Amino acid sequence: MTVQDATPDETVVPAAAEPPEPLATETAPKARHNGLKIAVVVLAGVCLVLSVLAANLSAHNRDTEGRSAAVRRVAGAMGTAMLSYDYQHLPQAKERVVKLATGSFKKQYREAFDGGLDQLYKLTKQHSEVRAVDVYVGDVSSSDATAIVRVDFRVSGVGGNNRPGTAFFELALVHSSGGWLVDSLSAINAGNDSSGGSTATTTPAG
């Protein structure tokens, strides 16, 4: 009996199964997408806030500039009215000042004008004409303001003709329903001319 070499059955070892590839998840893309959306929203919010602030600042600047311009006009008009008069037309000269005034200054000016200033103008036959007005606006708020007005003028009368003078007025203005009005006025410096000086110093201060 022939004994054949017995070949052991080859044992087939199955190949190790490769681990399955992880399923792609959408977590990372979603996170990036959400982060981008948040960034866009935040940026839009910042832009909106900046736009509102810029608009408010622009409006505030326009309001301030508008108030300053209005104060400058009224202060200049008052400086002109104070030193524009003719002894033959004094009621008109008085009215030009009164319509720009308010409060105690309005009352005091009327009393001073009717109490002797008009007679002084008539006796000296004064005629005053403004040549130039410079206005320096001080603090301005929504309700009050200050200004200094320089007025160059020439006055004629019994003392001579076309005598030059310069007057400085310090004004306090208040805002009313009718606009800006002068609440007080003080003469800082009299004119170079004696008659002009008399005009400036006789003016009542509020």
CYANA upper distance limits for C-alpha pairs under 8 A (distance plus 0.5 A):
 26 GLU  CA     30 LYS  CA      6.43
 27 THR  CA     31 ALA  CA      6.59
 28 ALA  CA     32 ARG  CA      6.71
 29 PRO  CA     33 HIS  CA      6.50
 30 LYS  CA     34 ASN  CA      6.49
 31 ALA  CA     35 GLY  CA      6.53
 32 ARG  CA     36 LEU  CA      6.66
 33 HIS  CA     37 LYS  CA      6.78
 34 ASN  CA     38 ILE  CA      6.71
 35 GLY  CA     39 ALA  CA      6.65
 36 LEU  CA     40 VAL  CA      6.66
 37 LYS  CA     41 VAL  CA      6.67
 38 ILE  CA     42 VAL  CA      6.58
 39 ALA  CA     43 LEU  CA      6.52
 40 VAL  CA     44 ALA  CA      6.53
 41 VAL  CA     45 GLY  CA      6.65
 42 VAL  CA     46 VAL  CA      6.70
 43 LEU  CA     47 CYS  CA      6.64
 44 ALA  CA     48 LEU  CA      6.63
 45 GLY  CA     49 VAL  CA      6.71
 46 VAL  CA     50 LEU  CA      6.62
 47 CYS  CA     51 SER  CA      6.53
 48 LEU  CA     52 VAL  CA      6.68
 49 VAL  CA     53 LEU  CA      6.65
 50 LEU  CA     54 ALA  CA      6.50
 51 SER  CA     55 ALA  CA      6.56
 52 VAL  CA     56 ASN  CA      6.59
 53 LEU  CA     57 LEU  CA      6.53
 54 ALA  CA     58 SER  CA      6.51
 55 ALA  CA     59 ALA  CA      6.57
 56 ASN  CA     60 HIS  CA      6.52
 57 LEU  CA     61 ASN  CA      6.59
 58 SER  CA     62 ARG  CA      6.66
 59 ALA  CA     63 ASP  CA      6.61
 60 HIS  CA     64 THR  CA      6.62
 61 ASN  CA     65 GLU  CA      6.52
 62 ARG  CA     66 GLY  CA      6.42
 63 ASP  CA     67 ARG  CA      6.60
 64 THR  CA     68 SER  CA      6.61
 64 THR  CA    140 VAL  CA      8.16
 64 THR  CA    141 SER  CA      8.34
 65 GLU  CA     69 ALA  CA      6.58
 66 GLY  CA     70 ALA  CA      6.70
 67 ARG  CA     71 VAL  CA      6.61
 67 ARG  CA    140 VAL  CA      7.67
 67 ARG  CA    141 SER  CA      8.32
 67 ARG  CA    142 SER  CA      7.99
 68 SER  CA     72 ARG  CA      6.57
 68 SER  CA    137 VAL  CA      7.41
 68 SER  CA    140 VAL  CA      7.11
 69 ALA  CA     73 ARG  CA      6.78
 70 ALA  CA     74 VAL  CA      6.84
 70 ALA  CA    180 TRP  CA      7.73
 71 VAL  CA     75 ALA  CA      6.46
 71 VAL  CA    137 VAL  CA      7.77
 71 VAL  CA    145 ALA  CA      7.75
 71 VAL  CA    147 ALA  CA      8.32
 71 VAL  CA    173 LEU  CA      8.16
 71 VAL  CA    180 TRP  CA      7.03
 72 ARG  CA     76 GLY  CA      6.46
 72 ARG  CA    135 VAL  CA      6.65
 72 ARG  CA    136 TYR  CA      8.07
 72 ARG  CA    137 VAL  CA      6.89
 72 ARG  CA    147 ALA  CA      8.18
 73 ARG  CA     77 ALA  CA      6.57
 74 VAL  CA     78 MET  CA      6.62
 74 VAL  CA    100 LEU  CA      7.80
 74 VAL  CA    180 TRP  CA      7.22
 74 VAL  CA    181 LEU  CA      7.60
 74 VAL  CA    182 VAL  CA      8.44
 75 ALA  CA     79 GLY  CA      6.73
 75 ALA  CA    135 VAL  CA      7.41
 75 ALA  CA    147 ALA  CA      7.35
 75 ALA  CA    148 ILE  CA      8.42
 75 ALA  CA    149 VAL  CA      7.32
 75 ALA  CA    171 LEU  CA      7.73
 75 ALA  CA    182 VAL  CA      8.04
 76 GLY  CA     80 THR  CA      6.69
 76 GLY  CA    133 VAL  CA      6.89
 76 GLY  CA    134 ASP  CA      7.61
 76 GLY  CA    135 VAL  CA      6.56
 76 GLY  CA    149 VAL  CA      7.15
 77 ALA  CA     81 ALA  CA      6.55
 77 ALA  CA    100 LEU  CA      8.49
 78 MET  CA     82 MET  CA      6.56
 78 MET  CA     97 VAL  CA      6.83
 78 MET  CA    100 LEU  CA      7.03
 78 MET  CA    182 VAL  CA      8.33
 79 GLY  CA     83 LEU  CA      7.24
 79 GLY  CA    133 VAL  CA      7.71
 79 GLY  CA    149 VAL  CA      6.78
 79 GLY  CA    150 ARG  CA      7.95
 79 GLY  CA    151 VAL  CA      6.86
 79 GLY  CA    169 PHE  CA      7.78
 80 THR  CA     84 SER  CA      6.44
 80 THR  CA    130 VAL  CA      6.73
 80 THR  CA    133 VAL  CA      7.62
 80 THR  CA    151 VAL  CA      7.64
 81 ALA  CA     85 TYR  CA      8.16
 81 ALA  CA     93 ALA  CA      7.42
 81 ALA  CA     96 ARG  CA      6.25
 81 ALA  CA     97 VAL  CA      5.98
 82 MET  CA     97 VAL  CA      6.87
 83 LEU  CA    128 SER  CA      6.49
 83 LEU  CA    129 GLU  CA      7.19
 83 LEU  CA    130 VAL  CA      6.85
 83 LEU  CA    151 VAL  CA      8.41
 83 LEU  CA    153 PHE  CA      7.68
 83 LEU  CA    199 THR  CA      8.35
 84 SER  CA     93 ALA  CA      7.30
 84 SER  CA    127 HIS  CA      8.20
 84 SER  CA    128 SER  CA      5.73
 84 SER  CA    129 GLU  CA      5.64
 84 SER  CA    130 VAL  CA      6.53
 85 TYR  CA     89 HIS  CA      7.66
 85 TYR  CA     90 LEU  CA      7.01
 85 TYR  CA     93 ALA  CA      5.70
 85 TYR  CA    126 GLN  CA      8.32
 85 TYR  CA    127 HIS  CA      6.26
 85 TYR  CA    128 SER  CA      5.87
 85 TYR  CA    129 GLU  CA      7.55
 86 ASP  CA     90 LEU  CA      6.58
 86 ASP  CA     93 ALA  CA      7.87
 86 ASP  CA    121 TYR  CA      8.35
 86 ASP  CA    125 LYS  CA      8.35
 86 ASP  CA    126 GLN  CA      6.67
 86 ASP  CA    127 HIS  CA      4.85
 86 ASP  CA    128 SER  CA      6.95
 87 TYR  CA    118 ASP  CA      8.07
 87 TYR  CA    121 TYR  CA      5.87
 87 TYR  CA    122 LYS  CA      5.59
 87 TYR  CA    125 LYS  CA      6.11
 87 TYR  CA    126 GLN  CA      6.04
 87 TYR  CA    127 HIS  CA      6.65
 88 GLN  CA    122 LYS  CA      7.97
 89 HIS  CA     93 ALA  CA      7.22
 90 LEU  CA     94 LYS  CA      6.61
 90 LEU  CA    118 ASP  CA      7.34
 91 PRO  CA     95 GLU  CA      6.65
 92 GLN  CA     96 ARG  CA      6.83
 93 ALA  CA     97 VAL  CA      7.36
 94 LYS  CA     98 VAL  CA      6.75
 94 LYS  CA    110 ARG  CA      8.26
 94 LYS  CA    113 PHE  CA      7.93
 95 GLU  CA     99 LYS  CA      6.55
 96 ARG  CA    100 LEU  CA      7.46
 97 VAL  CA    101 ALA  CA      6.95
 98 VAL  CA    102 THR  CA      8.17
 98 VAL  CA    106 LYS  CA      6.47
 98 VAL  CA    109 TYR  CA      8.17
 98 VAL  CA    110 ARG  CA      8.03
100 LEU  CA    181 LEU  CA      5.83
100 LEU  CA    182 VAL  CA      6.64
101 ALA  CA    105 PHE  CA      7.09
101 ALA  CA    106 LYS  CA      5.51
101 ALA  CA    181 LEU  CA      5.78
101 ALA  CA    182 VAL  CA      5.14
101 ALA  CA    183 ASP  CA      6.62
102 THR  CA    106 LYS  CA      5.37
102 THR  CA    107 LYS  CA      8.25
102 THR  CA    181 LEU  CA      6.52
102 THR  CA    182 VAL  CA      6.40
102 THR  CA    183 ASP  CA      5.65
103 GLY  CA    107 LYS  CA      7.27
103 GLY  CA    183 ASP  CA      6.02
103 GLY  CA    184 SER  CA      8.40
104 SER  CA    108 GLN  CA      6.52
104 SER  CA    183 ASP  CA      7.30
104 SER  CA    184 SER  CA      7.75
104 SER  CA    206 GLY  CA      6.31
105 PHE  CA    109 TYR  CA      6.40
105 PHE  CA    182 VAL  CA      8.05
105 PHE  CA    183 ASP  CA      6.16
105 PHE  CA    184 SER  CA      5.64
105 PHE  CA    185 LEU  CA      7.45
105 PHE  CA    204 PRO  CA      7.69
105 PHE  CA    205 ALA  CA      7.06
105 PHE  CA    206 GLY  CA      4.82
106 LYS  CA    110 ARG  CA      6.85
106 LYS  CA    183 ASP  CA      7.93
107 LYS  CA    111 GLU  CA      6.82
108 GLN  CA    112 ALA  CA      6.56
108 GLN  CA    204 PRO  CA      6.57
108 GLN  CA    205 ALA  CA      8.25
108 GLN  CA    206 GLY  CA      7.69
109 TYR  CA    113 PHE  CA      6.42
109 TYR  CA    203 THR  CA      7.47
109 TYR  CA    204 PRO  CA      6.25
110 ARG  CA    114 ASP  CA      6.50
111 GLU  CA    115 GLY  CA      6.10
112 ALA  CA    116 GLY  CA      6.92
112 ALA  CA    117 LEU  CA      6.65
112 ALA  CA    202 THR  CA      8.42
112 ALA  CA    203 THR  CA      7.82
112 ALA  CA    204 PRO  CA      7.26
113 PHE  CA    117 LEU  CA      5.12
113 PHE  CA    118 ASP  CA      6.02
114 ASP  CA    118 ASP  CA      6.69
116 GLY  CA    120 LEU  CA      6.71
117 LEU  CA    121 TYR  CA      6.89
117 LEU  CA    202 THR  CA      8.02
118 ASP  CA    122 LYS  CA      6.84
119 GLN  CA    123 LEU  CA      6.55
120 LEU  CA    124 THR  CA      6.64
121 TYR  CA    125 LYS  CA      6.09
121 TYR  CA    126 GLN  CA      5.63
121 TYR  CA    127 HIS  CA      8.47
122 LYS  CA    126 GLN  CA      7.21
124 THR  CA    157 GLY  CA      6.21
124 THR  CA    158 VAL  CA      5.92
124 THR  CA    159 GLY  CA      8.11
125 LYS  CA    156 SER  CA      8.26
125 LYS  CA    157 GLY  CA      5.42
125 LYS  CA    158 VAL  CA      6.75
126 GLN  CA    155 VAL  CA      7.26
126 GLN  CA    156 SER  CA      6.07
126 GLN  CA    157 GLY  CA      4.93
126 GLN  CA    158 VAL  CA      7.88
127 HIS  CA    155 VAL  CA      6.08
127 HIS  CA    156 SER  CA      5.65
127 HIS  CA    157 GLY  CA      6.81
128 SER  CA    153 PHE  CA      7.29
128 SER  CA    154 ARG  CA      6.23
128 SER  CA    155 VAL  CA      4.73
128 SER  CA    156 SER  CA      6.86
129 GLU  CA    153 PHE  CA      6.01
129 GLU  CA    154 ARG  CA      5.91
129 GLU  CA    155 VAL  CA      6.84
130 VAL  CA    151 VAL  CA      7.41
130 VAL  CA    152 ASP  CA      6.50
130 VAL  CA    153 PHE  CA      4.65
130 VAL  CA    154 ARG  CA      6.98
131 ARG  CA    151 VAL  CA      8.09
131 ARG  CA    152 ASP  CA      5.97
131 ARG  CA    153 PHE  CA      5.55
131 ARG  CA    154 ARG  CA      7.68
132 ALA  CA    151 VAL  CA      6.39
132 ALA  CA    152 ASP  CA      5.57
132 ALA  CA    153 PHE  CA      7.47
133 VAL  CA    149 VAL  CA      7.48
133 VAL  CA    150 ARG  CA      6.17
133 VAL  CA    151 VAL  CA      5.18
133 VAL  CA    152 ASP  CA      6.90
134 ASP  CA    149 VAL  CA      6.23
134 ASP  CA    150 ARG  CA      5.58
134 ASP  CA    151 VAL  CA      7.13
135 VAL  CA    147 ALA  CA      7.31
135 VAL  CA    148 ILE  CA      6.38
135 VAL  CA    149 VAL  CA      5.07
135 VAL  CA    150 ARG  CA      6.92
136 TYR  CA    147 ALA  CA      6.01
136 TYR  CA    148 ILE  CA      5.61
136 TYR  CA    149 VAL  CA      6.79
137 VAL  CA    145 ALA  CA      8.39
137 VAL  CA    146 THR  CA      6.75
137 VAL  CA    147 ALA  CA      4.83
137 VAL  CA    148 ILE  CA      7.02
138 GLY  CA    145 ALA  CA      7.27
138 GLY  CA    146 THR  CA      5.47
138 GLY  CA    147 ALA  CA      5.62
138 GLY  CA    148 ILE  CA      8.10
139 ASP  CA    145 ALA  CA      5.92
139 ASP  CA    146 THR  CA      6.15
139 ASP  CA    147 ALA  CA      8.30
140 VAL  CA    144 ASP  CA      6.61
140 VAL  CA    145 ALA  CA      4.77
140 VAL  CA    146 THR  CA      7.20
141 SER  CA    145 ALA  CA      6.65
142 SER  CA    175 HIS  CA      7.72
143 SER  CA    174 VAL  CA      6.19
143 SER  CA    175 HIS  CA      5.44
143 SER  CA    176 SER  CA      8.25
144 ASP  CA    172 ALA  CA      7.88
144 ASP  CA    173 LEU  CA      6.02
144 ASP  CA    174 VAL  CA      4.78
144 ASP  CA    175 HIS  CA      6.39
145 ALA  CA    172 ALA  CA      6.43
145 ALA  CA    173 LEU  CA      5.60
145 ALA  CA    174 VAL  CA      6.89
146 THR  CA    170 GLU  CA      8.06
146 THR  CA    171 LEU  CA      6.16
146 THR  CA    172 ALA  CA      5.10
146 THR  CA    173 LEU  CA      6.50
147 ALA  CA    170 GLU  CA      6.53
147 ALA  CA    171 LEU  CA      5.72
147 ALA  CA    172 ALA  CA      7.13
147 ALA  CA    173 LEU  CA      8.48
148 ILE  CA    168 PHE  CA      7.43
148 ILE  CA    169 PHE  CA      6.12
148 ILE  CA    170 GLU  CA      5.05
148 ILE  CA    171 LEU  CA      6.56
149 VAL  CA    168 PHE  CA      6.07
149 VAL  CA    169 PHE  CA      5.62
149 VAL  CA    170 GLU  CA      6.98
149 VAL  CA    171 LEU  CA      8.18
150 ARG  CA    166 THR  CA      7.52
150 ARG  CA    167 ALA  CA      6.30
150 ARG  CA    168 PHE  CA      5.07
150 ARG  CA    169 PHE  CA      7.08
151 VAL  CA    166 THR  CA      6.04
151 VAL  CA    167 ALA  CA      5.71
151 VAL  CA    168 PHE  CA      6.87
152 ASP  CA    164 PRO  CA      7.89
152 ASP  CA    165 GLY  CA      6.37
152 ASP  CA    166 THR  CA      5.01
152 ASP  CA    167 ALA  CA      7.15
153 PHE  CA    164 PRO  CA      6.37
153 PHE  CA    165 GLY  CA      5.80
153 PHE  CA    166 THR  CA      6.70
154 ARG  CA    162 ASN  CA      5.52
154 ARG  CA    163 ARG  CA      5.66
154 ARG  CA    164 PRO  CA      4.94
154 ARG  CA    165 GLY  CA      6.41
155 VAL  CA    161 ASN  CA      6.99
155 VAL  CA    162 ASN  CA      5.75
155 VAL  CA    163 ARG  CA      5.75
155 VAL  CA    164 PRO  CA      7.10
155 VAL  CA    165 GLY  CA      8.00
155 VAL  CA    195 SER  CA      8.01
155 VAL  CA    196 GLY  CA      7.26
156 SER  CA    160 GLY  CA      6.17
156 SER  CA    161 ASN  CA      4.52
156 SER  CA    162 ASN  CA      5.68
156 SER  CA    163 ARG  CA      6.88
157 GLY  CA    161 ASN  CA      6.54
159 GLY  CA    195 SER  CA      8.34
163 ARG  CA    193 ASP  CA      6.79
164 PRO  CA    191 GLY  CA      8.28
164 PRO  CA    192 ASN  CA      7.15
164 PRO  CA    193 ASP  CA      6.78
165 GLY  CA    190 ALA  CA      8.44
165 GLY  CA    191 GLY  CA      4.74
165 GLY  CA    192 ASN  CA      5.07
165 GLY  CA    193 ASP  CA      5.76
165 GLY  CA    196 GLY  CA      6.54
165 GLY  CA    197 GLY  CA      8.39
166 THR  CA    189 ASN  CA      8.36
166 THR  CA    190 ALA  CA      7.21
166 THR  CA    191 GLY  CA      4.69
166 THR  CA    192 ASN  CA      6.62
166 THR  CA    196 GLY  CA      8.38
167 ALA  CA    187 ALA  CA      7.83
167 ALA  CA    188 ILE  CA      8.00
167 ALA  CA    189 ASN  CA      6.03
167 ALA  CA    190 ALA  CA      5.54
167 ALA  CA    191 GLY  CA      5.36
167 ALA  CA    196 GLY  CA      8.48
167 ALA  CA    197 GLY  CA      8.37
167 ALA  CA    200 ALA  CA      7.27
168 PHE  CA    187 ALA  CA      6.43
168 PHE  CA    188 ILE  CA      5.71
168 PHE  CA    189 ASN  CA      5.64
168 PHE  CA    190 ALA  CA      7.47
169 PHE  CA    185 LEU  CA      6.99
169 PHE  CA    186 SER  CA      6.05
169 PHE  CA    187 ALA  CA      5.13
169 PHE  CA    188 ILE  CA      6.04
169 PHE  CA    189 ASN  CA      7.92
170 GLU  CA    185 LEU  CA      6.16
170 GLU  CA    186 SER  CA      5.69
170 GLU  CA    187 ALA  CA      6.94
170 GLU  CA    188 ILE  CA      7.09
171 LEU  CA    182 VAL  CA      7.10
171 LEU  CA    183 ASP  CA      8.03
171 LEU  CA    184 SER  CA      6.25
171 LEU  CA    185 LEU  CA      5.16
171 LEU  CA    186 SER  CA      7.17
172 ALA  CA    182 VAL  CA      6.44
172 ALA  CA    183 ASP  CA      6.12
172 ALA  CA    184 SER  CA      5.70
172 ALA  CA    185 LEU  CA      7.11
173 LEU  CA    180 TRP  CA      6.85
173 LEU  CA    181 LEU  CA      5.91
173 LEU  CA    182 VAL  CA      4.87
173 LEU  CA    183 ASP  CA      5.72
173 LEU  CA    184 SER  CA      7.57
174 VAL  CA    180 TRP  CA      6.17
174 VAL  CA    181 LEU  CA      6.10
174 VAL  CA    182 VAL  CA      6.99
174 VAL  CA    183 ASP  CA      6.80
175 HIS  CA    179 GLY  CA      5.98
175 HIS  CA    180 TRP  CA      4.94
175 HIS  CA    181 LEU  CA      6.88
176 SER  CA    180 TRP  CA      6.65
176 SER  CA    181 LEU  CA      7.78
183 ASP  CA    206 GLY  CA      7.14
184 SER  CA    205 ALA  CA      6.57
184 SER  CA    206 GLY  CA      4.33
185 LEU  CA    204 PRO  CA      7.83
185 LEU  CA    205 ALA  CA      5.32
185 LEU  CA    206 GLY  CA      5.84
186 SER  CA    203 THR  CA      8.35
186 SER  CA    204 PRO  CA      7.72
186 SER  CA    205 ALA  CA      5.06
186 SER  CA    206 GLY  CA      7.41
187 ALA  CA    200 ALA  CA      6.56
187 ALA  CA    201 THR  CA      6.77
187 ALA  CA    203 THR  CA      7.92
187 ALA  CA    205 ALA  CA      7.77
189 ASN  CA    200 ALA  CA      8.30
190 ALA  CA    196 GLY  CA      7.41
190 ALA  CA    197 GLY  CA      4.97
190 ALA  CA    198 SER  CA      8.11
190 ALA  CA    200 ALA  CA      6.06
190 ALA  CA    201 THR  CA      7.06
191 GLY  CA    196 GLY  CA      5.66
191 GLY  CA    197 GLY  CA      5.26
191 GLY  CA    200 ALA  CA      7.73
192 ASN  CA    196 GLY  CA      7.48
192 ASN  CA    197 GLY  CA      7.30
193 ASP  CA    197 GLY  CA      6.46
194 SER  CA    198 SER  CA      6.67
195 SER  CA    199 THR  CA      6.75
196 GLY  CA    200 ALA  CA      6.77
197 GLY  CA    201 THR  CA      6.58
198 SER  CA    202 THR  CA      6.36
199 THR  CA    203 THR  CA      6.96
